[in-house]
Amino acid sequence: MNPREAEMIKICDFISSVRLNKIFNALLISGFPGCGKTYTVNLAFQQLKLKPLYFNCVQQPELAILKQNTQFVIMDEIDIGLRKFDLKPFFSRLQQLKCGLIMICNELQTTPPVPCDNMYMQQFSQTQLKTLCLLKLNLTDTTISNELSESLDYLCYQVSKNSDARLLDQYLSSKDLSIKYFASLFTTNLSINEYQAKLILLLDKYQQTTVEQLKKDLENELDNDFPQVLDWLKKLETTKILTLKGKLVEINQQTFKKHKKFITDLAEEAI
């Protein structure tokens, strides 16, 4: 039932190897937000009944938190930490302790200052999202009604466009799980989230493209749901997210997040 079974096996193998060989080793797991990176890592440690030291790199880690008996460390948002702080002393201490290190990031081109294995986690498919829904609702294919199954199929289809599985918790918390209810949600707020997610993917893919090419790709990706794409992109140019010559410059997910409110406002204008 675990949609990330293959990835979890690899993570468990990594953990077991560190415990067996008692040497420092590192694993970098990258993928877009909401693809199950942290979820899968936590699940692997739970299965092995181990408690790693976890912290988020949006804040600078202190060497004091590393104890002599520390075996495993999870550094989430490592891409942010590497940009904001000098983490070399922290990595050196981890190597001295011969810890197992798992780093998690959204940035697909992150390069830590230590040798590491790499795992890229693909986005959830519609089928995998359906499996997650059943897990969260404590149901199976044999116990779910046809009506609810069809409703979840619709939900997963819509969420698969956005690719962020974290949205499931928000929508499955409702008492109303009908297609009609989900449809009312996806025609308003979620369409903005979908717009943002598609933009992240396209900006990451086309770092040296022109505004006109990006406009064309956006229209294709979004099925012409937003006819004001060109005007929207021109507004982006004025904020220096794009250069005035129409070339994308150093666009990544963190840049996008800094301008999230501005982009959300523009997306609302386009609806």
N, C-alpha and C positions, 0 to 999 in steps of 0.2 A: 504493500500500500504506500510505501514511501516513494514519492516521485523523484527523489534525489538519492536513490539507493546506490547507484553506481558511483556517484561522487562521494557518498558517505563511506563506502568501502575503501576508496583510495585514501580518505582522510584517516580512517581507522588503521590502515596499513602504515601510514606515515607515523602515527602515534606509537604503534606497536614497535616499529623499527627504532625509534628514538629510545624507547624503554629498554629494548633488547641490547642495543649497541652502546648506550650511555654516552652519546656524543652529541654535540650541538648540531642541529639540523633545522632548516627553515623551509616553510611552504608558503607561497604567495597565492592567494585565491582572489581573482578579479572577476568582475562582471557588473552589469548595470544594476542600479538600485532595484530592490524587490525581487531579485532572481533566486533568493534563498541561500545566500552565502553564509551569513551568521547563523541562520536557522540550522543549516546542515552541520556546521562545525559544532554547535552546541549539542545537537542530537548525537553526534559521534562520541563526544565526551560522556554524555549521559549513558550511552550504551556500554561504554567501557568503564563506567562508574568512577570517573576521574573528575577532579575539580581544578581546572586551569586557572591561572591568574589572568583576568580580563581587564582591559582598559581601552578607552577610546582616545585616539591620538589628537582629538581636537584640543586637548589639554596636554601640556608637556609632562611626560612621565618622570617620576623621581626615582633615582637609583635605590633609595631606601626601601621601596616596595618590593625589591628583589631580595628574597631570603636565600639562605644557603640550601634550603630544601625545596626551592622552587623547581618544579619539573617541566611545566608547560606554561607558555605565555601566549595569549591572543592579543594582537595589536590591531584593533579595528580602525578604519579610516586612516590607514598608514600613509596614504598619498597626501593627506592633509598634514600629518605630523612631519613628514619629510620636507615639506615646503616651509613649515613654520618654525621648526626647531632643529637644533643640532643633536641628533639621536645617536651619534657614533659612540659616546661613552656608554649609553644604554645597551647598544648592540654588543660592545666589547664585554660588558658584564654578563650578558646572556651567554656569550661564547665561553667565558670563564666557568660559568655554572653548568655548562653542557646541557642547556635547556632545549626543549623542543619549542620552536617558535612558529606560530601560524599568523600570517599577516593577511588582512582583508581590506580590499579597496574597490572603489568604483572606477577609478582612473585606469584605463586599459594599458597605459604605457609606463606604469610605475616601475622604477628600478631601485630596489633596496641596496644598501651598501654592504650586503653580505650575500654569499652564494645561496641560492634557494631553488627549490623546485617550483614549477608554475602550474597552476590549474585555472583554466578559464571556464567559468560557469555560464552555460547558455541560458537564455531566457526560457521561462516556463512555456511549454506548449499548452494549447487548449485542453488536451487530455490530461496533462499533469496538473493543471489548475483544477480540473474536475476532481481528481484524486485528492487534492488538498481540501477542497470543499467537503468531501465525504469524511475526511479525517476530522476536520473542525466540527462537523455536525454529528460525529460519531455514528455514521451510517455506512452502509455498503451497497454495492450494486443490487444485491438481492433484497435489501430491506427498504430501499428508497422507492417512493411512489413514482409512477410515470410522469405525473404532473410536475412534481418537484424536480425530477431528473431533467425534464425539458427546460424548466426554469433555470437550473444550474448550468445547463448547456449554453443558454443565452448569456448568463452572467459571465461564464468563462470565455465565451467568444468576445465579449466586450472588453474584459480585463486583459485578454491576450493582446489586444491592440495596444494597450498601455504598457504591458509587460511587467507591471509592478504587482506582485502577488500580495503585498501588504494591504492592498485595497480590499482583499477578501474579508479580512477581519471586520472592516467597517461595514460592509454591506451584508454580511451574514449575521451581524448582531441584531438586525431588524426582525421583528416578529412576522413581518410580511415578506415572504420569499417568492412572491408571484412574479411572473414575467412582466405583468403590468407595472408593478412597483419598480422593478429594475429598469424598465424602459423609461420611467419618469426620471430616474436618476441619471441615466446615461445620456439623456438629451440636454442636461444642464451642466452640473458641476463636473462630471467625469469627462465631458468633452474637452474641457479646459486641461485637465490632467493628461488626456490623450494627446492633445496638441503639444504640451510641454515635452512629453516622453518622445514623441516623434521628432521634435526639434533637436533634442539631445542626440538621438541616434544619427540624424542627418548631419549635424554639425561635426560630430565625431568622424563621420565617414568622409565628409567633404571639407577638409580643412584648407584646401587651396582652390576651391571652386568659386564661381562668380555668383552674384546675387540672382541673376537671371536663371542660372542652372539650378540654384537652390529653390527658387520659386517654382520651377517646373517640377522638381522632385517632391516638394512639399504638396503640390496639388495632386500629384500621383499617389503619394502616400496617404493623403487625407481624403481621397475620393471627392475632391472639390467641395468639401464641407465648409471651407473658409475662403470665400471669393475675394476677400480683401488682403490676401497674402502679400501682394506686392507693396501695398501701402504700409502694411505692417513691417515689412523688411526695410523700407525706407526709414521708418521710425527707429528701427534698430541701428541703422547707419548713423543717425544723429547722436546716438548715445555712445558711439565709439565701440560698440560690440562688434560692428563690422567697420572696415575702413571705408573712406569715402570713395575709393576706387572700386569698391564692390568685391574686395577679396576678404575672405575670412581670416582672422588673425588670432592665433592662440586660443581658440574656443575649446573649452572642455566643460565637464560637468560642474566643476567648482565655479567657473566663471558664470555659468548659467544660473547656479543657485544664488549667487550674489545679486542677480538681477531678477530673481523669481517674482517679486511683487510687480515689478514693471511689466514683465512678460505676461503675467496673469491678467493684469489690467488691459493690456493690448489684446489678449486672446478674448477677453469678455467683450471688447469693442467689436471684434470680428464676428461674433455670433449673431 
